Amino acid sequence: QQVTVLGLGYIGLPTAALIARSGCRVTGVDVSHKVVDTINSGKVHIEEVDLDGLVQGVVARGALTASTEVALADTFVIAVPTPHDEAHRPDVSHVLSAARAIAPVLVPGNLVILESTSPVGTTEKVAAEIAALRPDLKVPGTCTGAADIFIAHCPERVLPGRILVELVDNDRCIGGITPRCARRAMTFYRQFVRGACVTTSARAAEMVKLVENSYRDVNIAFANELSMMAEHLGVDIWEVIRLANRHPRVNILQPGPGVGGHCIAVDPWFLVHGAPDHSRLIRTAREVNLAKTAHVIGGAEMLVSQHPDARVACLGLAFKPNIDDFRESPAVEVAAALARRFGKQIDIVEPYARGLPMEFAGTGAQLIDLDTALATCELLIVLVDHDLFKSIPLEERAGKIVYDTRGLWLDQPLPQASGLRSAA
Ligand code: SAJ
């Protein structure tokens, strides 16, 4: 079986490599010549656990090749980005241009799968785009009777850092434009998915993915709102959450400096945009999580300006613990705001970074190691709960002023001023 995967990013490349390992011949298509050349030389352009070895193996066997051109295949998997603009309007232009790229090579019996996280109705737009370019084909959703090709949406739901494991083990929700399309796509996924493959409509599958990430965003917003409230009331939020979670039906998530990553902070807007008059809670949750980052910046700025002679260490830049992904990270936003305002007074500790991201250009802030920070900095601002930071014993923090946005060090004595934790 010949499979073409369009888009060789964080989802497309691992997916292409796994399908190649399951015995299909795979062509990965990307608009970037650099990405295509890197993969054809058996290397990877993204960091993900075990991906380098897998790609090297399938490229060496000839099971995976990369190209900038789309050619004939049995199955086409679209895994291109779906960003949103400044006004939070979803941008599905990459998906539609992928549909236009495959339309000329489609033949009867082909399967087209949209994996990109998409606003409800996008899979139908893909079908309409193909139908407009190929009046000779009977396209599902746009024709009567049995269609010539199959079109389905199967959103990816993998967690960065566990992508290869979750691509195989997670259940898949497979939404067909018609039930026949869903069944055909299920046969495709069963080749390499161990989790259950459950079929539904394309619109429901689109909404399922957006709902999953909105559910998490709303729950994190609840925790973040509680944290700001507790700070105002002078109560230790970490203790409140720990105690409330002893209730058998309560499970509050962890507050932090805001929500980062490319999914949870984006996908809720797709739902809000699709039903603006019926999405008050989801919209408000997004606003609360954005406000939490601004709140942390304000608190940290106040603290640093109260201690003009202290060296300050920001601990962590990644968008979540134990990974090297700094894109759309609230930790970067906070640390860069401090660096812009206080310049050389600010040091950054990030064990997963080789250099500082461009947000820090010209600020004078420096990347230093943890031991140096513990030896030289009097003020610590915890932005990421990396395991490395968690393991710092109380005696190494003693006498330091700590702003712990992640509740990393629960042995730190209660704050004197709001939002702060200072070690005895
Ligand atoms: N966060 C908190 N408090 C928490 C949990 C998370 O502040 O209690 C923050 C993290 O620090 C991070 C952000 O939320 O900044 C997102 O991290 P995450 O681990 O919750 O999720 P992602 O963005 O890495 O991956 C999510 C996952 N979705 C769900 O768990 C519902 C993943 O399964 C999806 O495949 C992925 O989005 C995606 O691609 O959509």
Boltz pocket constraint, residues with backbone or C-beta under 6 A from the ligand:
constraints:
  - pocket:
      binder: B
      contacts: [[A, 117], [A, 156], [A, 157], [A, 158], [A, 159], [A, 160], [A, 212], [A, 213], [A, 216], [A, 220], [A, 253], [A, 254], [A, 255], [A, 256], [A, 257], [A, 258], [A, 259], [A, 260], [A, 261], [A, 262], [A, 263], [A, 264], [A, 319], [A, 320], [A, 321]]
      max_distance: 6.0
